[in-house]
């Protein structure tokens, strides 16, 4: 319990103090196509032109955010049945699919971060089956960190999952 509170406070502090005073800049780099995988490689914070339906994508991302909030609460309360349902939904969420684009046309790093998100979600599911709160909390934060990593790269306006604030 204390570890969960300490970790939560640390993350809130990093979010509050880590981004204050930073000027947001947009860096736009030309996409390069990787010959071996025929996927584009993106530069930092590129425009999200690869998303076919931006409104739909945003709705799905907000759904994941709400799901993570609920999951955080369920973990705190050790509501294993709610955790089981939420992790199943999380496993089925796919930022790559939400773009409505062909996977080979997406930036390679975006696809890699999607894989990292799914691997973290699978680790969370495994930890939930053990009903070990410490393992579940650690795995949950791996999922959150995978979200933060993607946001830092592809969403300059929201570099972290600020839903803790």
Secondary structure per residue as TSV (DSSP state, phi and psi in degrees):
chain	resnum	aa	ss	phi	psi
A	1	X	-	360.0	-46.6
A	2	X	H	-63.6	-39.5
A	3	X	H	-61.2	-42.9
A	4	X	H	-61.4	-45.5
A	5	X	H	-65.2	-43.3
A	6	X	H	-63.2	-45.1
A	7	X	H	-63.1	-43.0
A	8	X	H	-62.4	-45.0
A	9	X	H	-62.9	-41.2
A	10	X	H	-62.1	-43.0
A	11	X	H	-67.5	-42.3
A	12	X	H	-61.5	-43.1
A	13	X	H	-62.2	-43.0
A	14	X	H	-63.4	-41.3
A	15	X	H	-66.2	-40.0
A	16	X	H	-73.3	-43.4
A	17	X	H	-98.0	-20.6
A	18	X	H	-73.6	-22.9
A	19	X	S	-112.5	-1.9
A	20	X	T	-70.2	133.9
A	21	X	T	82.9	-5.1
A	22	X	-	-80.6	134.7
A	23	X	-	-90.2	127.9
A	24	X	-	-78.0	129.8
A	25	X	-	-125.2	147.1
A	26	X	-	-104.9	124.2
A	27	X	-	-110.4	123.1
A	28	X	-	-115.2	122.5
A	29	X	-	-118.5	149.7
A	30	X	-	-70.0	137.9
A	31	X	-	-71.3	141.2
A	32	X	E	-115.4	144.7
A	33	X	E	-98.2	126.6
A	34	X	E	-76.5	118.1
A	35	X	T	-63.7	-34.2
A	36	X	T	-75.0	-31.2
A	37	X	T	-115.4	-5.4
A	38	X	T	52.5	39.6
A	39	X	E	-114.9	148.7
A	40	X	E	-78.1	145.5
A	41	X	E	-107.3	133.1
A	42	X	-	-106.1	152.4
A	43	X	-	-87.8	178.3
A	44	X	T	-64.7	134.2
A	45	X	T	49.7	47.7
A	46	X	-	-73.0	162.4
A	47	X	-	-61.6	148.7
A	48	X	-	-94.0	49.4
A	49	X	T	-66.2	-15.5
A	50	X	T	-77.9	-10.6
A	51	X	-	-85.8	118.2
A	52	X	S	-74.6	-39.4
A	53	X	-	-125.1	87.8
A	54	X	H	-62.2	-41.7
A	55	X	H	-62.0	-45.5
A	56	X	H	-62.7	-40.1
A	57	X	H	-61.0	-45.8
A	58	X	H	-62.3	-41.7
A	59	X	H	-59.9	-45.0
A	60	X	H	-64.7	-40.1
A	61	X	H	-64.4	-40.1
A	62	X	H	-65.5	-35.7
A	63	X	H	-61.7	-40.9
A	64	X	H	-64.4	-41.3
A	65	X	H	-60.1	-46.4
A	66	X	H	-62.5	-42.1
A	67	X	H	-60.8	-43.1
A	68	X	H	-65.9	-37.6
A	69	X	H	-61.2	-47.1
A	70	X	H	-64.3	-41.4
A	71	X	H	-62.9	-41.1
A	72	X	H	-59.3	-45.0
A	73	X	H	-64.5	-43.2
A	74	X	H	-63.8	-38.7
A	75	X	H	-64.4	-45.4
A	76	X	H	-58.3	-39.2
A	77	X	H	-87.2	-5.0
A	78	X	T	55.3	43.4
A	79	X	-	-87.3	86.1
A	80	X	H	-64.5	-31.3
A	81	X	H	-69.1	-44.0
A	82	X	H	-65.4	-38.7
A	83	X	H	-61.8	-43.6
A	84	X	H	-59.7	-45.7
A	85	X	H	-63.9	-45.2
A	86	X	H	-67.0	-39.2
A	87	X	H	-68.2	-32.2
A	88	X	H	-64.6	-43.2
A	89	X	H	-63.9	-41.4
A	90	X	H	-63.2	-41.5
A	91	X	H	-60.7	-35.2
A	92	X	H	-83.0	-8.6
A	93	X	-	-76.1	137.7
A	94	X	-	-142.5	101.1
A	95	X	H	-53.7	-36.3
A	96	X	H	-62.3	-46.2
A	97	X	H	-65.6	-34.1
A	98	X	H	-65.7	-21.1
A	99	X	T	-70.2	-20.2
A	100	X	T	60.1	25.7
A	101	X	S	-111.6	162.0
A	102	X	-	-70.9	132.4
A	103	X	G	-52.9	-39.2
A	104	X	G	-69.3	-16.5
A	105	X	G	-90.8	-5.2
A	106	X	S	-86.4	154.3
A	107	X	B	-58.5	136.1
A	108	X	H	-55.5	-42.2
A	109	X	H	-66.2	-35.3
A	110	X	H	-62.6	-44.3
A	111	X	H	-63.9	-43.1
A	112	X	H	-62.5	-39.8
A	113	X	H	-68.6	-32.5
A	114	X	H	-64.4	-41.7
A	115	X	H	-62.8	-43.3
A	116	X	H	-61.2	-41.3
A	117	X	H	-58.6	-46.7
A	118	X	H	-68.2	-38.0
A	119	X	H	-64.5	-40.6
A	120	X	H	-64.7	-40.0
A	121	X	H	-63.4	-40.4
A	122	X	H	-65.0	-38.5
A	123	X	H	-63.8	-38.6
A	124	X	H	-64.3	-42.8
A	125	X	H	-60.3	-43.9
A	126	X	H	-62.3	-44.5
A	127	X	H	-63.9	-36.7
A	128	X	H	-65.3	-34.0
A	129	X	H	-64.9	-28.1
A	130	X	H	-80.6	-15.6
A	131	X	T	55.3	41.8
A	132	X	-	-107.4	107.7
A	133	X	H	-58.5	-39.9
A	134	X	H	-63.8	-45.1
A	135	X	H	-65.2	-40.2
A	136	X	H	-63.6	-44.2
A	137	X	H	-62.2	-44.5
A	138	X	H	-62.7	-43.8
A	139	X	H	-67.2	-37.2
A	140	X	H	-60.0	-44.1
A	141	X	H	-70.2	-23.4
A	142	X	H	-66.4	-39.8
A	143	X	H	-62.7	-48.4
A	144	X	H	-59.8	-42.2
A	145	X	H	-64.5	-35.2
A	146	X	H	-66.6	-35.7
A	147	X	H	-64.8	-47.7
A	148	X	H	-59.1	-40.8
A	149	X	H	-62.4	-42.2
A	150	X	H	-68.3	-42.1
A	151	X	H	-63.1	-40.2
A	152	X	H	-60.5	-35.1
A	153	X	H	-83.7	-42.5
A	154	X	H	-115.3	-6.4
A	155	X	-	-134.7	84.4
A	156	X	T	-63.9	-21.0
A	157	X	T	-80.7	-20.4
A	158	X	-	-140.1	82.7
A	159	X	-	-74.6	-15.4
A	160	X	S	-140.0	166.7
A	161	X	-	-79.6	84.6
A	162	X	G	-73.0	12.2
A	163	X	G	-70.7	-8.3
A	164	X	G	-75.2	-20.6
A	165	X	-	-84.9	360.0
